[in-house]
Amino acid sequence: MTPPPWHPRYVITPAIARSLMEIEAARAVVAETPLPLAIEAELRRLARIRSTHFSTRIEGNRLTLAEAEEAISGREIEGRERDVAEVRNYWAALLRVEEWAAEKKPLSEELIRRLHALVTKGTGSETGPRGEARGGARPKPTPYRDGQNVIRDSATGAIVYLPPEAKDVPALMAEMVGWAQEAEREGLPVPIIAGLVHYQFVTIHPYYDGNGRTARLIATFILQRGGYGLNGLISLEELHSQDLEGYYRALATHPHHNYYEGREEADLTPWLEYFIETTARVFRMAREGAQRSAREGISPEPEELRRLDPRARAVLALFTKMERIRTSDVAEALGLSDRMARVLIRGWVSDGWLVLRDPSKRARSYELSAIYRQYLGGLSAMPDNGD
């Protein structure tokens, strides 16, 4: 029997409406508040580390925040090999999510399968000093589970949730993706789409492992793709981890543990209230940080600098340390593949702020154009992390 098309049940309560307005207001403040380029790049790196640590911690990873940062930097931690692998895999998946969001790739089942493969298998690559992936083969997209999985209470062994049968998973996943695409076309607020897809993915539980991590990354992808990533300066996973009981309680939505006994038609308003209010809280924190920066007297940036997107701004900060940059420098700074770095560089050369200086294939390098070189004196160098 084919499951009916997915039509999530929810209402926009006054609490959800207030949170959505707060998200929009905070988004506007952050967009209009300039930060020194080097500081913004470092804050983005730290937010990625927190997202990686707290999302894996939700699933039982034992690394501390400091240890997670060490693992991302390529250091080995004795006796924690599995935890280290989980952290590195999530980091690689998060960087790929940012890349896909910047490219405006549509949400698709293929993208989800590739994302899950990164979460559970990693890239098979070495990790550079700033956590970038180097080399390694692309993991094969993960097929959906072919059997039943069960979520049990770790203490009592009691069944907490019985997901849908494996035979129904492909249709349910197709319906979820189709709904998200239609919701985007209809102009449904991006945070609502992210929240409902997050819920439905963990409810379907299409894999034996890695469902929670993948769901949170999908929500991040939807938010960033839709312009709600706040330049990568937020960690929604951190607040989920800090209120783990509330996170799981909101996801339950129905007292019966069996998907077919009420969960598939549950009212999702309570979950949506939790997700949107949590998102608003993260945005509020970012807004307050931006306002603090404004009070401390950060001077407005020239129009040429304000035109640069977050990735361009991070690359511009490289010139506080070097006169010329290469593709590998851009790839390392942004945590991207060399291929994606070359695509970005070509666009920046066309925009006129980067200039090709050495065209040889072995030593190809780039400099800042004259109009941007004049701003270097006002940029702060990146903090020295001892790398």
ZIMO-V968231 format. One record per residue. NEAR is the number of other C-alpha atoms within 8 Angstrom. Layout:
near = [NEAR;NEAR]
This chain:
near = [2;5;7;4;6;8;5;8;9;8;5;8;8;6;9;12;9;8;11;11;8;11;12;8;8;12;12;8;11;12;8;6;9;11;8;8;12;12;10;10;11;10;9;12;8;8;12;13;12;12;12;13;13;11;13;13;11;9;8;6;9;7;12;7;9;7;9;14;9;10;13;13;11;11;7;8;9;5;4;9;9;6;10;13;9;12;14;11;14;14;13;14;13;11;10;9;12;10;9;11;12;9;6;7;8;5;10;7;9;7;8;11;11;12;12;13;13;14;15;10;9;15;12;10;10;9;12;11;8;11;11;14;13;9;7;8;7;6;11;6;10;8;5;9;9;6;6;9;7;9;8;10;9;5;4;6;7;6;10;9;10;11;12;12;8;12;6;10;12;9;9;12;12;9;10;12;11;8;10;11;10;8;10;11;7;6;7;9;7;12;11;10;13;13;12;11;13;12;11;9;13;11;8;11;10;12;8;8;5;10;13;8;12;12;13;11;11;12;12;11;12;13;13;14;13;8;7;10;12;12;6;9;11;11;11;10;11;11;10;10;12;6;8;9;6;7;11;8;8;10;8;7;12;8;5;8;11;11;13;7;8;10;12;7;7;9;9;11;11;9;11;13;11;10;9;14;11;11;11;12;8;12;14;11;8;12;12;8;8;11;10;8;10;9;7;6;6;9;5;5;7;6;6;7;8;9;6;9;7;7;8;9;12;14;11;9;15;9;12;12;7;7;7;9;12;10;12;8;8;12;14;11;11;10;11;15;9;9;6;9;13;9;8;8;10;8;8;11;11;6;7;8;10;12;10;10;8;8;8;6;5;4;8;12;12;12;11;11;10;6;7;10;8;7;8;9;5;5;11;10;8;9;5;5;4;3;5]
